[in-house]
Amino acid sequence: MSKKLWIKKNLKKGELYAGLILGKNGAPDHHLVLLPGQANDVDWKAARAWATKAGGELPTRREQSLLFANLK
């Protein structure tokens, strides 16, 4: 499936496509999507709860790197 088609079929309003995380041997692993909204001035536990409530999870270091590179 092309990237444009995947985005059209899977992203909800306000979500931004950050890119594809590669797994073993460079094979595609999962698509990374930045959810809308933000949590300000919170500790890790509160940030995790916010992300879970929004339907996601906090990014790994590798995912954070891709988010910064593609969506600053």
mmCIF file of the N, C-alpha and C atoms, coordinates in Angstrom:
data_MODEL
# 
_entry.id   MODEL 
# 
loop_
_atom_site.group_PDB 
_atom_site.id 
_atom_site.type_symbol 
_atom_site.label_atom_id 
_atom_site.label_alt_id 
_atom_site.label_comp_id 
_atom_site.label_asym_id 
_atom_site.label_entity_id 
_atom_site.label_seq_id 
_atom_site.pdbx_PDB_ins_code 
_atom_site.Cartn_x 
_atom_site.Cartn_y 
_atom_site.Cartn_z 
_atom_site.occupancy 
_atom_site.B_iso_or_equiv 
_atom_site.pdbx_formal_charge 
_atom_site.auth_seq_id 
_atom_site.auth_comp_id 
_atom_site.auth_asym_id 
_atom_site.auth_atom_id 
_atom_site.pdbx_PDB_model_num 
ATOM 1   N N  . MET A 1 1  ? 0.848  -1.171 0.000  1.00 0.00 ? 1  MET A N  1 
ATOM 2   C CA . MET A 1 1  ? 0.000  0.000  0.000  1.00 0.00 ? 1  MET A CA 1 
ATOM 3   C C  . MET A 1 1  ? 0.895  1.235  0.000  1.00 0.00 ? 1  MET A C  1 
ATOM 4   N N  . SER A 1 2  ? 0.541  2.208  -0.800 1.00 0.00 ? 2  SER A N  1 
ATOM 5   C CA . SER A 1 2  ? 1.337  3.427  -0.874 1.00 0.00 ? 2  SER A CA 1 
ATOM 6   C C  . SER A 1 2  ? 1.171  4.248  0.402  1.00 0.00 ? 2  SER A C  1 
ATOM 7   N N  . LYS A 1 3  ? 2.140  5.099  0.666  1.00 0.00 ? 3  LYS A N  1 
ATOM 8   C CA . LYS A 1 3  ? 2.112  5.951  1.854  1.00 0.00 ? 3  LYS A CA 1 
ATOM 9   C C  . LYS A 1 3  ? 0.873  6.845  1.851  1.00 0.00 ? 3  LYS A C  1 
ATOM 10  N N  . LYS A 1 4  ? 0.570  7.454  0.706  1.00 0.00 ? 4  LYS A N  1 
ATOM 11  C CA . LYS A 1 4  ? -0.587 8.352  0.625  1.00 0.00 ? 4  LYS A CA 1 
ATOM 12  C C  . LYS A 1 4  ? -1.883 7.619  0.916  1.00 0.00 ? 4  LYS A C  1 
ATOM 13  N N  . LEU A 1 5  ? -2.026 6.411  0.381  1.00 0.00 ? 5  LEU A N  1 
ATOM 14  C CA . LEU A 1 5  ? -3.232 5.629  0.621  1.00 0.00 ? 5  LEU A CA 1 
ATOM 15  C C  . LEU A 1 5  ? -3.325 5.226  2.085  1.00 0.00 ? 5  LEU A C  1 
ATOM 16  N N  . TRP A 1 6  ? -2.195 4.807  2.675  1.00 0.00 ? 6  TRP A N  1 
ATOM 17  C CA . TRP A 1 6  ? -2.189 4.428  4.082  1.00 0.00 ? 6  TRP A CA 1 
ATOM 18  C C  . TRP A 1 6  ? -2.627 5.604  4.943  1.00 0.00 ? 6  TRP A C  1 
ATOM 19  N N  . ILE A 1 7  ? -2.084 6.792  4.660  1.00 0.00 ? 7  ILE A N  1 
ATOM 20  C CA . ILE A 1 7  ? -2.427 7.985  5.430  1.00 0.00 ? 7  ILE A CA 1 
ATOM 21  C C  . ILE A 1 7  ? -3.918 8.286  5.305  1.00 0.00 ? 7  ILE A C  1 
ATOM 22  N N  . LYS A 1 8  ? -4.432 8.246  4.094  1.00 0.00 ? 8  LYS A N  1 
ATOM 23  C CA . LYS A 1 8  ? -5.850 8.547  3.859  1.00 0.00 ? 8  LYS A CA 1 
ATOM 24  C C  . LYS A 1 8  ? -6.766 7.572  4.602  1.00 0.00 ? 8  LYS A C  1 
ATOM 25  N N  . LYS A 1 9  ? -6.377 6.294  4.638  1.00 0.00 ? 9  LYS A N  1 
ATOM 26  C CA . LYS A 1 9  ? -7.218 5.268  5.256  1.00 0.00 ? 9  LYS A CA 1 
ATOM 27  C C  . LYS A 1 9  ? -7.092 5.215  6.775  1.00 0.00 ? 9  LYS A C  1 
ATOM 28  N N  . ASN A 1 10 ? -5.962 5.671  7.334  1.00 0.00 ? 10 ASN A N  1 
ATOM 29  C CA . ASN A 1 10 ? -5.706 5.420  8.745  1.00 0.00 ? 10 ASN A CA 1 
ATOM 30  C C  . ASN A 1 10 ? -5.636 6.634  9.658  1.00 0.00 ? 10 ASN A C  1 
ATOM 31  N N  . LEU A 1 11 ? -5.312 7.807  9.142  1.00 0.00 ? 11 LEU A N  1 
ATOM 32  C CA . LEU A 1 11 ? -5.179 8.962  10.011 1.00 0.00 ? 11 LEU A CA 1 
ATOM 33  C C  . LEU A 1 11 ? -6.522 9.609  10.300 1.00 0.00 ? 11 LEU A C  1 
ATOM 34  N N  . LYS A 1 12 ? -6.678 10.026 11.553 1.00 0.00 ? 12 LYS A N  1 
ATOM 35  C CA . LYS A 1 12 ? -7.875 10.738 11.970 1.00 0.00 ? 12 LYS A CA 1 
ATOM 36  C C  . LYS A 1 12 ? -7.578 12.234 11.935 1.00 0.00 ? 12 LYS A C  1 
ATOM 37  N N  . LYS A 1 13 ? -8.603 13.037 12.047 1.00 0.00 ? 13 LYS A N  1 
ATOM 38  C CA . LYS A 1 13 ? -8.459 14.484 12.004 1.00 0.00 ? 13 LYS A CA 1 
ATOM 39  C C  . LYS A 1 13 ? -7.438 14.951 13.044 1.00 0.00 ? 13 LYS A C  1 
ATOM 40  N N  . GLY A 1 14 ? -6.504 15.774 12.610 1.00 0.00 ? 14 GLY A N  1 
ATOM 41  C CA . GLY A 1 14 ? -5.507 16.339 13.502 1.00 0.00 ? 14 GLY A CA 1 
ATOM 42  C C  . GLY A 1 14 ? -4.241 15.521 13.666 1.00 0.00 ? 14 GLY A C  1 
ATOM 43  N N  . GLU A 1 15 ? -4.256 14.259 13.243 1.00 0.00 ? 15 GLU A N  1 
ATOM 44  C CA . GLU A 1 15 ? -3.074 13.412 13.359 1.00 0.00 ? 15 GLU A CA 1 
ATOM 45  C C  . GLU A 1 15 ? -2.097 13.720 12.231 1.00 0.00 ? 15 GLU A C  1 
ATOM 46  N N  . LEU A 1 16 ? -0.807 13.593 12.532 1.00 0.00 ? 16 LEU A N  1 
ATOM 47  C CA . LEU A 1 16 ? 0.237  13.854 11.543 1.00 0.00 ? 16 LEU A CA 1 
ATOM 48  C C  . LEU A 1 16 ? 1.087  12.607 11.354 1.00 0.00 ? 16 LEU A C  1 
ATOM 49  N N  . TYR A 1 17 ? 1.364  12.282 10.108 1.00 0.00 ? 17 TYR A N  1 
ATOM 50  C CA . TYR A 1 17 ? 2.191  11.121 9.785  1.00 0.00 ? 17 TYR A CA 1 
ATOM 51  C C  . TYR A 1 17 ? 3.659  11.497 9.905  1.00 0.00 ? 17 TYR A C  1 
ATOM 52  N N  . ALA A 1 18 ? 4.399  10.764 10.741 1.00 0.00 ? 18 ALA A N  1 
ATOM 53  C CA . ALA A 1 18 ? 5.818  11.059 10.963 1.00 0.00 ? 18 ALA A CA 1 
ATOM 54  C C  . ALA A 1 18 ? 6.729  10.194 10.118 1.00 0.00 ? 18 ALA A C  1 
ATOM 55  N N  . GLY A 1 19 ? 6.301  8.985  9.787  1.00 0.00 ? 19 GLY A N  1 
ATOM 56  C CA . GLY A 1 19 ? 7.152  8.117  8.986  1.00 0.00 ? 19 GLY A CA 1 
ATOM 57  C C  . GLY A 1 19 ? 7.017  6.661  9.372  1.00 0.00 ? 19 GLY A C  1 
ATOM 58  N N  . LEU A 1 20 ? 7.885  5.871  8.800  1.00 0.00 ? 20 LEU A N  1 
ATOM 59  C CA . LEU A 1 20 ? 7.874  4.428  8.989  1.00 0.00 ? 20 LEU A CA 1 
ATOM 60  C C  . LEU A 1 20 ? 9.076  4.022  9.817  1.00 0.00 ? 20 LEU A C  1 
ATOM 61  N N  . ILE A 1 21 ? 8.829  3.284  10.882 1.00 0.00 ? 21 ILE A N  1 
ATOM 62  C CA . ILE A 1 21 ? 9.911  2.737  11.705 1.00 0.00 ? 21 ILE A CA 1 
ATOM 63  C C  . ILE A 1 21 ? 10.312 1.400  11.098 1.00 0.00 ? 21 ILE A C  1 
ATOM 64  N N  . LEU A 1 22 ? 11.602 1.239  10.884 1.00 0.00 ? 22 LEU A N  1 
ATOM 65  C CA . LEU A 1 22 ? 12.099 -0.005 10.303 1.00 0.00 ? 22 LEU A CA 1 
ATOM 66  C C  . LEU A 1 22 ? 12.480 -0.987 11.399 1.00 0.00 ? 22 LEU A C  1 
ATOM 67  N N  . GLY A 1 23 ? 12.226 -2.261 11.129 1.00 0.00 ? 23 GLY A N  1 
ATOM 68  C CA . GLY A 1 23 ? 12.531 -3.314 12.084 1.00 0.00 ? 23 GLY A CA 1 
ATOM 69  C C  . GLY A 1 23 ? 13.768 -4.088 11.672 1.00 0.00 ? 23 GLY A C  1 
ATOM 70  N N  . LYS A 1 24 ? 13.734 -5.379 11.910 1.00 0.00 ? 24 LYS A N  1 
ATOM 71  C CA . LYS A 1 24 ? 14.864 -6.250 11.604 1.00 0.00 ? 24 LYS A CA 1 
ATOM 72  C C  . LYS A 1 24 ? 15.174 -6.247 10.114 1.00 0.00 ? 24 LYS A C  1 
ATOM 73  N N  . ASN A 1 25 ? 16.450 -6.189 9.806  1.00 0.00 ? 25 ASN A N  1 
ATOM 74  C CA . ASN A 1 25 ? 16.936 -6.223 8.426  1.00 0.00 ? 25 ASN A CA 1 
ATOM 75  C C  . ASN A 1 25 ? 16.336 -5.125 7.546  1.00 0.00 ? 25 ASN A C  1 
ATOM 76  N N  . GLY A 1 26 ? 15.917 -4.026 8.162  1.00 0.00 ? 26 GLY A N  1 
ATOM 77  C CA . GLY A 1 26 ? 15.391 -2.901 7.400  1.00 0.00 ? 26 GLY A CA 1 
ATOM 78  C C  . GLY A 1 26 ? 13.966 -3.075 6.903  1.00 0.00 ? 26 GLY A C  1 
ATOM 79  N N  . ALA A 1 27 ? 13.295 -4.128 7.360  1.00 0.00 ? 27 ALA A N  1 
ATOM 80  C CA . ALA A 1 27 ? 11.913 -4.358 6.952  1.00 0.00 ? 27 ALA A CA 1 
ATOM 81  C C  . ALA A 1 27 ? 10.982 -3.389 7.692  1.00 0.00 ? 27 ALA A C  1 
ATOM 82  N N  . PRO A 1 28 ? 9.913  -2.933 7.060  1.00 0.00 ? 28 PRO A N  1 
ATOM 83  C CA . PRO A 1 28 ? 8.972  -2.034 7.737  1.00 0.00 ? 28 PRO A CA 1 
ATOM 84  C C  . PRO A 1 28 ? 8.418  -2.684 9.001  1.00 0.00 ? 28 PRO A C  1 
ATOM 85  N N  . ASP A 1 29 ? 8.331  -1.914 10.074 1.00 0.00 ? 29 ASP A N  1 
ATOM 86  C CA . ASP A 1 29 ? 7.815  -2.427 11.338 1.00 0.00 ? 29 ASP A CA 1 
ATOM 87  C C  . ASP A 1 29 ? 6.467  -1.799 11.685 1.00 0.00 ? 29 ASP A C  1 
ATOM 88  N N  . HIS A 1 30 ? 6.443  -0.468 11.795 1.00 0.00 ? 30 HIS A N  1 
ATOM 89  C CA . HIS A 1 30 ? 5.170  0.208  12.061 1.00 0.00 ? 30 HIS A CA 1 
ATOM 90  C C  . HIS A 1 30 ? 5.226  1.672  11.621 1.00 0.00 ? 30 HIS A C  1 
ATOM 91  N N  . HIS A 1 31 ? 4.056  2.224  11.366 1.00 0.00 ? 31 HIS A N  1 
ATOM 92  C CA . HIS A 1 31 ? 3.917  3.632  11.002 1.00 0.00 ? 31 HIS A CA 1 
ATOM 93  C C  . HIS A 1 31 ? 3.859  4.450  12.286 1.00 0.00 ? 31 HIS A C  1 
ATOM 94  N N  . LEU A 1 32 ? 4.483  5.615  12.272 1.00 0.00 ? 32 LEU A N  1 
ATOM 95  C CA . LEU A 1 32 ? 4.495  6.484  13.440 1.00 0.00 ? 32 LEU A CA 1 
ATOM 96  C C  . LEU A 1 32 ? 3.608  7.692  13.179 1.00 0.00 ? 32 LEU A C  1 
ATOM 97  N N  . VAL A 1 33 ? 2.659  7.913  14.073 1.00 0.00 ? 33 VAL A N  1 
ATOM 98  C CA . VAL A 1 33 ? 1.676  8.987  13.933 1.00 0.00 ? 33 VAL A CA 1 
ATOM 99  C C  . VAL A 1 33 ? 1.728  9.869  15.178 1.00 0.00 ? 33 VAL A C  1 
ATOM 100 N N  . LEU A 1 34 ? 1.801  11.171 14.967 1.00 0.00 ? 34 LEU A N  1 
ATOM 101 C CA . LEU A 1 34 ? 1.757  12.130 16.064 1.00 0.00 ? 34 LEU A CA 1 
ATOM 102 C C  . LEU A 1 34 ? 0.298  12.490 16.304 1.00 0.00 ? 34 LEU A C  1 
ATOM 103 N N  . LEU A 1 35 ? -0.165 12.264 17.525 1.00 0.00 ? 35 LEU A N  1 
ATOM 104 C CA . LEU A 1 35 ? -1.551 12.559 17.868 1.00 0.00 ? 35 LEU A CA 1 
ATOM 105 C C  . LEU A 1 35 ? -1.735 14.050 18.125 1.00 0.00 ? 35 LEU A C  1 
ATOM 106 N N  . PRO A 1 36 ? -2.945 14.577 17.921 1.00 0.00 ? 36 PRO A N  1 
ATOM 107 C CA . PRO A 1 36 ? -3.191 15.997 18.169 1.00 0.00 ? 36 PRO A CA 1 
ATOM 108 C C  . PRO A 1 36 ? -3.213 16.300 19.667 1.00 0.00 ? 36 PRO A C  1 
ATOM 109 N N  . GLY A 1 37 ? -2.974 17.546 19.989 1.00 0.00 ? 37 GLY A N  1 
ATOM 110 C CA . GLY A 1 37 ? -3.020 17.985 21.381 1.00 0.00 ? 37 GLY A CA 1 
ATOM 111 C C  . GLY A 1 37 ? -1.651 17.936 22.017 1.00 0.00 ? 37 GLY A C  1 
ATOM 112 N N  . GLN A 1 38 ? -1.595 18.370 23.254 1.00 0.00 ? 38 GLN A N  1 
ATOM 113 C CA . GLN A 1 38 ? -0.335 18.338 23.970 1.00 0.00 ? 38 GLN A CA 1 
ATOM 114 C C  . GLN A 1 38 ? -0.599 18.389 25.466 1.00 0.00 ? 38 GLN A C  1 
ATOM 115 N N  . ALA A 1 39 ? 0.350  17.917 26.225 1.00 0.00 ? 39 ALA A N  1 
ATOM 116 C CA . ALA A 1 39 ? 0.319  17.995 27.682 1.00 0.00 ? 39 ALA A CA 1 
ATOM 117 C C  . ALA A 1 39 ? 1.491  18.876 28.093 1.00 0.00 ? 39 ALA A C  1 
ATOM 118 N N  . ASN A 1 40 ? 1.222  19.909 28.843 1.00 0.00 ? 40 ASN A N  1 
ATOM 119 C CA . ASN A 1 40 ? 2.276  20.847 29.244 1.00 0.00 ? 40 ASN A CA 1 
ATOM 120 C C  . ASN A 1 40 ? 2.632  20.687 30.716 1.00 0.00 ? 40 ASN A C  1 
ATOM 121 N N  . ASP A 1 41 ? 3.921  20.834 31.007 1.00 0.00 ? 41 ASP A N  1 
ATOM 122 C CA . ASP A 1 41 ? 4.427  20.865 32.375 1.00 0.00 ? 41 ASP A CA 1 
ATOM 123 C C  . ASP A 1 41 ? 3.940  19.672 33.208 1.00 0.00 ? 41 ASP A C  1 
ATOM 124 N N  . VAL A 1 42 ? 4.154  18.475 32.686 1.00 0.00 ? 42 VAL A N  1 
ATOM 125 C CA . VAL A 1 42 ? 3.739  17.258 33.388 1.00 0.00 ? 42 VAL A CA 1 
ATOM 126 C C  . VAL A 1 42 ? 4.937  16.341 33.587 1.00 0.00 ? 42 VAL A C  1 
ATOM 127 N N  . ASP A 1 43 ? 4.860  15.488 34.594 1.00 0.00 ? 43 ASP A N  1 
ATOM 128 C CA . ASP A 1 43 ? 5.915  14.512 34.799 1.00 0.00 ? 43 ASP A CA 1 
ATOM 129 C C  . ASP A 1 43 ? 5.658  13.302 33.889 1.00 0.00 ? 43 ASP A C  1 
ATOM 130 N N  . TRP A 1 44 ? 6.572  12.335 33.918 1.00 0.00 ? 44 TRP A N  1 
ATOM 131 C CA . TRP A 1 44 ? 6.483  11.188 33.027 1.00 0.00 ? 44 TRP A CA 1 
ATOM 132 C C  . TRP A 1 44 ? 5.182  10.406 33.224 1.00 0.00 ? 44 TRP A C  1 
ATOM 133 N N  . LYS A 1 45 ? 4.799  10.186 34.475 1.00 0.00 ? 45 LYS A N  1 
ATOM 134 C CA . LYS A 1 45 ? 3.581  9.417  34.770 1.00 0.00 ? 45 LYS A CA 1 
ATOM 135 C C  . LYS A 1 45 ? 2.337  10.109 34.195 1.00 0.00 ? 45 LYS A C  1 
ATOM 136 N N  . ALA A 1 46 ? 2.250  11.420 34.364 1.00 0.00 ? 46 ALA A N  1 
ATOM 137 C CA . ALA A 1 46 ? 1.108  12.171 33.833 1.00 0.00 ? 46 ALA A CA 1 
ATOM 138 C C  . ALA A 1 46 ? 1.138  12.198 32.304 1.00 0.00 ? 46 ALA A C  1 
ATOM 139 N N  . ALA A 1 47 ? 2.334  12.316 31.726 1.00 0.00 ? 47 ALA A N  1 
ATOM 140 C CA . ALA A 1 47 ? 2.453  12.305 30.266 1.00 0.00 ? 47 ALA A CA 1 
ATOM 141 C C  . ALA A 1 47 ? 2.010  10.963 29.705 1.00 0.00 ? 47 ALA A C  1 
ATOM 142 N N  . ARG A 1 48 ? 2.388  9.892  30.370 1.00 0.00 ? 48 ARG A N  1 
ATOM 143 C CA . ARG A 1 48 ? 1.979  8.547  29.935 1.00 0.00 ? 48 ARG A CA 1 
ATOM 144 C C  . ARG A 1 48 ? 0.459  8.385  30.006 1.00 0.00 ? 48 ARG A C  1 
ATOM 145 N N  . ALA A 1 49 ? -0.132 8.877  31.093 1.00 0.00 ? 49 ALA A N  1 
ATOM 146 C CA . ALA A 1 49 ? -1.592 8.801  31.241 1.00 0.00 ? 49 ALA A CA 1 
ATOM 147 C C  . ALA A 1 49 ? -2.283 9.618  30.154 1.00 0.00 ? 49 ALA A C  1 
ATOM 148 N N  . TRP A 1 50 ? -1.744 10.810 29.848 1.00 0.00 ? 50 TRP A N  1 
ATOM 149 C CA . TRP A 1 50 ? -2.322 11.652 28.794 1.00 0.00 ? 50 TRP A CA 1 
ATOM 150 C C  . TRP A 1 50 ? -2.267 10.932 27.452 1.00 0.00 ? 50 TRP A C  1 
ATOM 151 N N  . ALA A 1 51 ? -1.107 10.339 27.131 1.00 0.00 ? 51 ALA A N  1 
ATOM 152 C CA . ALA A 1 51 ? -0.944 9.641  25.853 1.00 0.00 ? 51 ALA A CA 1 
ATOM 153 C C  . ALA A 1 51 ? -1.906 8.460  25.748 1.00 0.00 ? 51 ALA A C  1 
ATOM 154 N N  . THR A 1 52 ? -2.045 7.709  26.823 1.00 0.00 ? 52 THR A N  1 
ATOM 155 C CA . THR A 1 52 ? -2.957 6.562  26.832 1.00 0.00 ? 52 THR A CA 1 
ATOM 156 C C  . THR A 1 52 ? -4.394 7.017  26.610 1.00 0.00 ? 52 THR A C  1 
ATOM 157 N N  . LYS A 1 53 ? -4.794 8.083  27.291 1.00 0.00 ? 53 LYS A N  1 
ATOM 158 C CA . LYS A 1 53 ? -6.156 8.615  27.135 1.00 0.00 ? 53 LYS A CA 1 
ATOM 159 C C  . LYS A 1 53 ? -6.408 9.072  25.697 1.00 0.00 ? 53 LYS A C  1 
ATOM 160 N N  . ALA A 1 54 ? -5.357 9.579  25.035 1.00 0.00 ? 54 ALA A N  1 
ATOM 161 C CA . ALA A 1 54 ? -5.471 10.053 23.651 1.00 0.00 ? 54 ALA A CA 1 
ATOM 162 C C  . ALA A 1 54 ? -5.434 8.899  22.646 1.00 0.00 ? 54 ALA A C  1 
ATOM 163 N N  . GLY A 1 55 ? -5.235 7.664  23.136 1.00 0.00 ? 55 GLY A N  1 
ATOM 164 C CA . GLY A 1 55 ? -5.231 6.511  22.245 1.00 0.00 ? 55 GLY A CA 1 
ATOM 165 C C  . GLY A 1 55 ? -3.853 6.115  21.754 1.00 0.00 ? 55 GLY A C  1 
ATOM 166 N N  . GLY A 1 56 ? -2.807 6.600  22.404 1.00 0.00 ? 56 GLY A N  1 
ATOM 167 C CA . GLY A 1 56 ? -1.452 6.289  21.963 1.00 0.00 ? 56 GLY A CA 1 
ATOM 168 C C  . GLY A 1 56 ? -0.558 5.901  23.115 1.00 0.00 ? 56 GLY A C  1 
ATOM 169 N N  . GLU A 1 57 ? 0.724  6.113  22.912 1.00 0.00 ? 57 GLU A N  1 
ATOM 170 C CA . GLU A 1 57 ? 1.715  5.872  23.957 1.00 0.00 ? 57 GLU A CA 1 
ATOM 171 C C  . GLU A 1 57 ? 2.883  6.825  23.725 1.00 0.00 ? 57 GLU A C  1 
ATOM 172 N N  . LEU A 1 58 ? 3.692  6.997  24.734 1.00 0.00 ? 58 LEU A N  1 
ATOM 173 C CA . LEU A 1 58 ? 4.851  7.869  24.584 1.00 0.00 ? 58 LEU A CA 1 
ATOM 174 C C  . LEU A 1 58 ? 5.851  7.231  23.630 1.00 0.00 ? 58 LEU A C  1 
ATOM 175 N N  . PRO A 1 59 ? 6.533  8.050  22.846 1.00 0.00 ? 59 PRO A N  1 
ATOM 176 C CA . PRO A 1 59 ? 7.473  7.496  21.863 1.00 0.00 ? 59 PRO A CA 1 
ATOM 177 C C  . PRO A 1 59 ? 8.758  6.979  22.509 1.00 0.00 ? 59 PRO A C  1 
ATOM 178 N N  . THR A 1 60 ? 9.337  5.974  21.873 1.00 0.00 ? 60 THR A N  1 
ATOM 179 C CA . THR A 1 60 ? 10.659 5.506  22.264 1.00 0.00 ? 60 THR A CA 1 
ATOM 180 C C  . THR A 1 60 ? 11.677 6.543  21.805 1.00 0.00 ? 60 THR A C  1 
ATOM 181 N N  . ARG A 1 61 ? 12.934 6.372  22.171 1.00 0.00 ? 61 ARG A N  1 
ATOM 182 C CA . ARG A 1 61 ? 13.967 7.305  21.705 1.00 0.00 ? 61 ARG A CA 1 
ATOM 183 C C  . ARG A 1 61 ? 14.061 7.293  20.189 1.00 0.00 ? 61 ARG A C  1 
ATOM 184 N N  . ARG A 1 62 ? 13.988 6.122  19.618 1.00 0.00 ? 62 ARG A N  1 
ATOM 185 C CA . ARG A 1 62 ? 14.064 5.992  18.161 1.00 0.00 ? 62 ARG A CA 1 
ATOM 186 C C  . ARG A 1 62 ? 12.886 6.689  17.484 1.00 0.00 ? 62 ARG A C  1 
ATOM 187 N N  . GLU A 1 63 ? 11.686 6.498  18.025 1.00 0.00 ? 63 GLU A N  1 
ATOM 188 C CA . GLU A 1 63 ? 10.500 7.150  17.479 1.00 0.00 ? 63 GLU A CA 1 
ATOM 189 C C  . GLU A 1 63 ? 10.586 8.669  17.661 1.00 0.00 ? 63 GLU A C  1 
ATOM 190 N N  . GLN A 1 64 ? 11.077 9.100  18.812 1.00 0.00 ? 64 GLN A N  1 
ATOM 191 C CA . GLN A 1 64 ? 11.218 10.536 19.067 1.00 0.00 ? 64 GLN A CA 1 
ATOM 192 C C  . GLN A 1 64 ? 12.166 11.177 18.059 1.00 0.00 ? 64 GLN A C  1 
ATOM 193 N N  . SER A 1 65 ? 13.205 10.459 17.713 1.00 0.00 ? 65 SER A N  1 
ATOM 194 C CA . SER A 1 65 ? 14.156 10.961 16.722 1.00 0.00 ? 65 SER A CA 1 
ATOM 195 C C  . SER A 1 65 ? 13.476 11.162 15.368 1.00 0.00 ? 65 SER A C  1 
ATOM 196 N N  . LEU A 1 66 ? 12.642 10.212 14.968 1.00 0.00 ? 66 LEU A N  1 
ATOM 197 C CA . LEU A 1 66 ? 11.919 10.326 13.697 1.00 0.00 ? 66 LEU A CA 1 
ATOM 198 C C  . LEU A 1 66 ? 10.898 11.468 13.757 1.00 0.00 ? 66 LEU A C  1 
ATOM 199 N N  . LEU A 1 67 ? 10.210 11.590 14.871 1.00 0.00 ? 67 LEU A N  1 
ATOM 200 C CA . LEU A 1 67 ? 9.256  12.697 15.047 1.00 0.00 ? 67 LEU A CA 1 
ATOM 201 C C  . LEU A 1 67 ? 9.958  14.046 14.892 1.00 0.00 ? 67 LEU A C  1 
ATOM 202 N N  . PHE A 1 68 ? 11.099 14.197 15.552 1.00 0.00 ? 68 PHE A N  1 
ATOM 203 C CA . PHE A 1 68 ? 11.829 15.456 15.472 1.00 0.00 ? 68 PHE A CA 1 
ATOM 204 C C  . PHE A 1 68 ? 12.337 15.726 14.061 1.00 0.00 ? 68 PHE A C  1 
ATOM 205 N N  . ALA A 1 69 ? 12.841 14.687 13.418 1.00 0.00 ? 69 ALA A N  1 
ATOM 206 C CA . ALA A 1 69 ? 13.393 14.851 12.068 1.00 0.00 ? 69 ALA A CA 1 
ATOM 207 C C  . ALA A 1 69 ? 12.316 15.246 11.057 1.00 0.00 ? 69 ALA A C  1 
ATOM 208 N N  . ASN A 1 70 ? 11.133 14.691 11.203 1.00 0.00 ? 70 ASN A N  1 
ATOM 209 C CA . ASN A 1 70 ? 10.107 14.895 10.176 1.00 0.00 ? 70 ASN A CA 1 
ATOM 210 C C  . ASN A 1 70 ? 9.011  15.893 10.539 1.00 0.00 ? 70 ASN A C  1 
ATOM 211 N N  . LEU A 1 71 ? 8.818  16.157 11.829 1.00 0.00 ? 71 LEU A N  1 
ATOM 212 C CA . LEU A 1 71 ? 7.707  17.043 12.217 1.00 0.00 ? 71 LEU A CA 1 
ATOM 213 C C  . LEU A 1 71 ? 8.095  18.170 13.151 1.00 0.00 ? 71 LEU A C  1 
ATOM 214 N N  . LYS A 1 72 ? 9.349  18.353 13.410 1.00 0.00 ? 72 LYS A N  1 
ATOM 215 C CA . LYS A 1 72 ? 9.826  19.387 14.344 1.00 0.00 ? 72 LYS A CA 1 
ATOM 216 C C  . LYS A 1 72 ? 8.690  20.100 14.995 1.00 0.00 ? 72 LYS A C  1 
# 
